[in-house]
Amino acid sequence: MTSIPTLDAYSTKTDYKVWCRYCQKWHIHGQGDGHRMAHCYLRTSPYMETGYFIKLAGAWQDRPSKAFLPKVDLEERLHFLNIGR
């Protein structure tokens, strides 16, 4: 059984934003914690299969700087782009 990850969400006045470590973009969802379907630009992202849970971690202005956000390494990213070995 595949476990479903929980991502930190940061709130704006109208929505929640979560960082996708696979496509390295912010995904926008309606406010409220719970399960969401992925809005990945990377169709081979594991999030596309399971979705993810989001949990409010703070306000948008308190989000981590991009340098501290999780990312997949280059080899793993190439794999998800279907151009890896």
Contacts in CASP RR format, 6 or more apart in sequence:
PFRMAT RR
TARGET T0000
AUTHOR 0000-0000-0000
METHOD contacts of the structure
MODEL  1
MTSIPTLDAYSTKTDYKVWCRYCQKWHIHGQGDGHRMAHCYLRTSPYMET
GYFIKLAGAWQDRPSKAFLPKVDLEERLHFLNIGR
2 46 0 8 1.000
2 49 0 8 1.000
2 50 0 8 1.000
3 50 0 8 1.000
4 35 0 8 1.000
4 50 0 8 1.000
4 51 0 8 1.000
4 52 0 8 1.000
4 53 0 8 1.000
5 47 0 8 1.000
5 50 0 8 1.000
5 52 0 8 1.000
5 53 0 8 1.000
6 52 0 8 1.000
6 53 0 8 1.000
6 54 0 8 1.000
6 55 0 8 1.000
7 18 0 8 1.000
7 19 0 8 1.000
7 52 0 8 1.000
7 53 0 8 1.000
7 54 0 8 1.000
7 55 0 8 1.000
8 18 0 8 1.000
8 19 0 8 1.000
8 54 0 8 1.000
8 55 0 8 1.000
8 57 0 8 1.000
8 58 0 8 1.000
9 16 0 8 1.000
9 17 0 8 1.000
9 18 0 8 1.000
9 29 0 8 1.000
9 32 0 8 1.000
9 33 0 8 1.000
9 54 0 8 1.000
9 55 0 8 1.000
9 56 0 8 1.000
9 57 0 8 1.000
9 58 0 8 1.000
10 16 0 8 1.000
10 17 0 8 1.000
10 18 0 8 1.000
10 56 0 8 1.000
10 57 0 8 1.000
10 58 0 8 1.000
10 59 0 8 1.000
10 60 0 8 1.000
10 62 0 8 1.000
10 63 0 8 1.000
11 17 0 8 1.000
11 31 0 8 1.000
11 56 0 8 1.000
11 58 0 8 1.000
11 59 0 8 1.000
11 60 0 8 1.000
12 60 0 8 1.000
14 30 0 8 1.000
14 31 0 8 1.000
15 28 0 8 1.000
15 29 0 8 1.000
15 30 0 8 1.000
15 31 0 8 1.000
16 28 0 8 1.000
16 29 0 8 1.000
16 30 0 8 1.000
16 31 0 8 1.000
16 32 0 8 1.000
16 54 0 8 1.000
16 56 0 8 1.000
17 26 0 8 1.000
17 27 0 8 1.000
17 28 0 8 1.000
17 29 0 8 1.000
17 60 0 8 1.000
17 63 0 8 1.000
18 26 0 8 1.000
18 27 0 8 1.000
18 29 0 8 1.000
18 36 0 8 1.000
18 52 0 8 1.000
18 54 0 8 1.000
19 25 0 8 1.000
19 26 0 8 1.000
19 27 0 8 1.000
19 63 0 8 1.000
19 69 0 8 1.000
19 70 0 8 1.000
20 26 0 8 1.000
20 27 0 8 1.000
20 38 0 8 1.000
20 39 0 8 1.000
20 40 0 8 1.000
20 42 0 8 1.000
20 45 0 8 1.000
20 47 0 8 1.000
21 69 0 8 1.000
21 70 0 8 1.000
21 71 0 8 1.000
21 72 0 8 1.000
22 40 0 8 1.000
22 42 0 8 1.000
22 45 0 8 1.000
22 46 0 8 1.000
22 47 0 8 1.000
22 72 0 8 1.000
22 77 0 8 1.000
22 80 0 8 1.000
23 40 0 8 1.000
23 41 0 8 1.000
23 42 0 8 1.000
23 45 0 8 1.000
24 69 0 8 1.000
24 71 0 8 1.000
25 41 0 8 1.000
27 38 0 8 1.000
27 39 0 8 1.000
27 40 0 8 1.000
28 39 0 8 1.000
29 36 0 8 1.000
29 39 0 8 1.000
29 54 0 8 1.000
32 54 0 8 1.000
32 56 0 8 1.000
33 53 0 8 1.000
33 54 0 8 1.000
33 55 0 8 1.000
33 56 0 8 1.000
34 53 0 8 1.000
34 54 0 8 1.000
34 55 0 8 1.000
35 51 0 8 1.000
35 52 0 8 1.000
35 53 0 8 1.000
36 51 0 8 1.000
36 52 0 8 1.000
36 53 0 8 1.000
36 54 0 8 1.000
37 51 0 8 1.000
38 45 0 8 1.000
38 47 0 8 1.000
38 48 0 8 1.000
38 51 0 8 1.000
38 52 0 8 1.000
40 47 0 8 1.000
40 48 0 8 1.000
42 80 0 8 1.000
42 81 0 8 1.000
44 80 0 8 1.000
44 81 0 8 1.000
44 82 0 8 1.000
45 80 0 8 1.000
46 80 0 8 1.000
71 77 0 8 1.000
72 80 0 8 1.000
75 84 0 8 1.000
78 84 0 8 1.000
END
